[in-house]
Amino acid sequence: MDKPKDKTIKKMMLVLSRATLDSVYACFILANGARMEGIESEIFFTFFGLEAIQKEKLKHLRIATTGNPAMHIPTLLGGLPGMEALATKMMKSEMEKLDIPPVDEFLEILSASGTKLWACKLAMDMFHIEKDQLIDEIDDVITVGDFYAKSEGEGTQMMFI
Amino acid sequence: MNKTFADVVVDVNEEGYLTDFSQWTKEIASEMADEEGIELTDEHWNVLAYLQDQYKNETALSIRKIGKSGIVSIKEFYTLFPNGPLKIASKLAGIPKPKSCI
């Protein structure tokens, strides 16, 4: 008789296409949480997600205060100068209380934990980003096809953020 | 639930974590490590002692705190206890499974 199939998750392939702080943290916490459970994880940074791995930009990621109904701020007010910075500051202070690291430290933790970090070649070309603008922890600049190839195997889940 | 380690019966939960830290012994940790396929070295014991200290101080554990502990780097931590270092190390240390997501 065949053995019962092992249906546990073996690998999480996360695609990060955005650079709002909430999306970036969702992605990082999922990737790190996987490693903590003994699950492999890899992140493919594409489009605006590339902001999260650029040395000069990753410290300036923000919460979106307009077009975000969950902020409970009227759109006109959300667009005022300083609103994004204020909301971001408040969220960062709450996260620090929960021991959630800032973006740069989080990337170091992910890399040390064995999470693979990939940058999307097409988006790099599109935004004219050179590899030396990226953090050192990036494993490589790859194509979508490369990313699919790395997703091979049973128990792989892919998620777009 | 009961489980026997090194000829001693101890109380464990359904995931195999000791429910009474006072029952923990090094022999129990060694047998648990065998089950996880880990051979305990001095580095492992240092980490277990650190976790137990944190538990006694009622400090919540996270991967970030481990990395800053000066006891072990995050990379080494994953090498010492593959397949989920914080939960496995906590189990071997006889302390509850951490509820942390980070």
Contacts between the chains, C-beta under 8 A, distances in Angstrom:
chain1	res1	chain2	res2	distance
A	29	B	101	5.9
A	29	B	102	6.4
A	32	B	63	6.9
A	32	B	101	8.0
A	32	B	102	6.0
A	33	B	101	5.3
A	33	B	102	7.5
A	35	B	78	7.3
A	36	B	63	6.4
A	36	B	84	5.9
A	36	B	85	7.3
A	36	B	86	5.7
A	36	B	87	7.1
A	36	B	101	7.9
A	36	B	102	8.0
A	37	B	84	5.1
A	37	B	87	7.4
A	38	B	82	7.0
A	38	B	83	3.5
A	38	B	84	3.8
A	98	B	102	7.8
A	99	B	60	7.4
A	99	B	62	5.0
A	99	B	64	5.7
A	99	B	65	6.7
A	99	B	100	7.7
A	99	B	102	6.5
A	100	B	102	5.8
A	101	B	64	5.4
A	101	B	102	7.5
A	105	B	64	7.6
A	109	B	63	6.3
A	109	B	64	6.3
A	109	B	67	6.5
A	109	B	74	5.9
A	112	B	67	7.2
A	112	B	73	6.7
A	112	B	74	3.9
A	112	B	75	4.4
A	112	B	78	7.4
A	113	B	63	6.9
A	113	B	74	5.9
A	113	B	75	7.7
A	113	B	78	5.8
A	114	B	78	5.9
